[in-house]
Amino acid sequence: MVREILIWPDPILKQKAKPVAKVDDKVRALIKDMFETMYAAEGVGLAAPQVGILQRIIVLDTRPQQPDSKPLAMINPEFVSLEGETTYTEGCLSIPGEAEDVDRAAFATVRYLDEEGQEQTLRCDGLLAIAVQHETDHLDGTVFVDHVSTLKREFIRKRMKKLKASREQGAPASA
């Protein structure tokens, strides 16, 4: 089921997500919905808070730019290490139509539970490293515009409020 993606500055996107206590069918159903929602929106990552669920779950699929990668669901992801530096022009499904340069670690090693509840560790680079950091930020109540200047963030906030208002009125957005 495709779920509605919250638009920043929705207050839920500023909240910290809670750890998943048990990986069960309910969690797996949410993950399935999150993948469907992400693909419908043509994204490469999605965090549960973006669909209004404050649980530490992210889904990722960077195959369009990293053909050797595979779709991943990460439950309770934690960084083991972040190394190097890179700058990437990031966008966000909760901030549609916007993109800004964000400084991130070039390599990320992350420990997480998979859909079966098994602990996994993965070293990421390229877009996958960026996406894991971006989506994990969502779990901590941070969006990519929190990494840009206050001036840029305020311009984007105004455009998103305008977009939200037009969506609520059912009108096409001209943000």
C-alpha positions in Angstrom: 0.0 0.0 0.0 1.4 3.4 -1.0 1.3 5.7 2.0 1.2 9.5 2.1 4.7 11.1 2.5 4.7 13.9 5.1 5.9 17.3 3.8 8.5 19.2 5.8 8.1 21.2 8.1 5.6 18.6 9.5 6.3 18.4 13.2 6.5 14.6 13.1 9.6 14.9 11.0 11.4 16.7 13.9 10.7 13.9 16.4 13.1 11.1 17.3 11.9 7.6 16.2 11.8 4.8 18.7 13.7 1.6 18.4 11.8 -1.5 17.1 11.4 -3.9 19.9 10.5 -7.0 17.8 10.7 -7.7 14.1 7.3 -9.2 13.3 4.8 -9.4 10.5 3.5 -5.9 11.4 7.1 -4.5 10.9 7.5 -6.5 7.6 4.1 -5.1 6.3 5.3 -1.6 7.1 8.6 -2.2 5.2 6.6 -3.5 2.2 4.5 -0.4 2.3 7.6 1.8 2.6 9.2 0.2 -0.5 6.0 0.7 -2.5 5.7 4.3 -1.3 9.4 5.0 -2.1 9.1 3.4 -5.6 5.9 5.3 -6.4 7.6 8.6 -5.5 10.7 7.5 -7.5 13.0 7.8 -4.5 16.1 5.9 -3.4 15.4 5.9 0.3 12.6 6.4 2.8 12.4 6.5 6.6 9.4 5.4 8.6 8.9 9.0 10.1 8.3 10.2 6.6 5.1 8.2 6.5 4.1 9.2 10.0 5.5 6.2 11.9 8.0 7.0 14.6 10.0 3.7 14.4 13.6 3.3 13.5 13.1 1.7 10.1 14.6 2.8 6.7 14.4 1.3 3.2 16.9 2.0 0.4 17.3 1.1 -3.2 20.2 2.8 -5.0 20.2 0.4 -8.0 19.5 3.2 -10.5 23.0 4.6 -9.8 24.6 1.5 -8.2 23.5 -1.5 -10.3 25.4 -4.0 -8.0 23.4 -2.9 -4.9 20.2 -4.5 -3.8 17.1 -3.2 -2.0 17.7 -3.0 1.7 15.5 -2.6 4.8 17.3 -1.6 7.9 15.7 -1.8 11.3 17.4 0.1 14.2 20.4 1.1 12.1 23.5 2.3 14.0 26.7 3.6 12.6 29.8 1.6 13.5 32.0 4.1 11.6 31.8 7.1 9.3 35.0 7.8 7.3 36.2 10.4 4.8 34.3 13.3 3.4 32.1 14.0 0.4 29.6 16.5 -0.8 26.5 15.3 -2.5 23.5 17.2 -3.9 20.6 15.7 -1.9 16.9 15.8 -2.4 14.2 14.4 -0.2 10.8 12.9 -0.7 9.5 15.1 2.2 10.9 18.2 0.5 9.9 17.7 -3.1 11.6 19.7 -5.9 14.4 20.9 -3.6 18.1 19.9 -3.7 21.1 21.2 -1.9 24.7 20.3 -1.4 25.3 18.4 1.9 28.6 17.3 3.4 28.6 13.7 4.5 31.0 10.9 5.3 32.2 9.1 2.1 32.0 5.7 3.7 29.6 4.4 6.3 29.6 1.1 8.2 26.2 0.4 9.6 24.9 -2.3 11.9 21.1 -3.1 11.7 18.5 -5.8 11.9 17.2 -7.2 8.6 13.6 -8.1 7.9 14.1 -11.5 9.7 15.4 -9.8 12.8 19.0 -10.9 12.1 21.8 -8.5 12.9 23.8 -7.4 9.8 26.8 -5.1 9.3 27.3 -3.4 5.9 30.0 -1.0 4.7 28.6 1.5 2.2 30.1 3.9 -0.2 28.8 6.2 -3.0 25.1 6.9 -3.1 24.3 4.1 -0.6 26.5 5.7 2.0 24.8 9.1 1.4 21.3 7.6 1.5 22.0 5.6 4.7 23.1 8.8 6.4 20.2 10.9 5.0 17.6 8.3 6.1 19.2 7.7 9.5 19.0 11.5 10.0 15.2 11.2 9.6 15.2 8.7 12.5 16.8 11.4 14.7 14.4 14.2 13.6 16.8 15.8 11.1 16.1 16.6 7.5 18.8 17.5 4.9 17.9 21.2 5.0 19.1 21.2 8.7 22.6 20.9 7.1 22.3 24.0 4.9 22.4 27.7 5.8 19.6 29.3 7.7 18.7 31.5 4.7 18.4 28.6 2.3 16.4 26.6 4.8 13.9 29.5 5.3 13.4 29.9 1.5 12.8 26.2 1.2 10.4 26.2 4.3 8.3 29.0 2.7 8.1 27.0 -0.6 7.1 23.8 1.3 4.4 25.6 3.3 3.0 26.9 0.0 3.1 23.4 -1.5 1.4 21.9 1.6 -1.3 24.6 1.4 -2.0 24.0 -2.3 -2.1 20.2 -1.7 -4.6 20.7 1.1 -6.8 22.8 -1.2 -6.5 20.1 -3.9 -4.9 22.6 -6.3 -1.9 21.8 -8.5 1.3 23.0 -6.8 3.1 25.9 -8.3 5.8 26.1 -5.6 
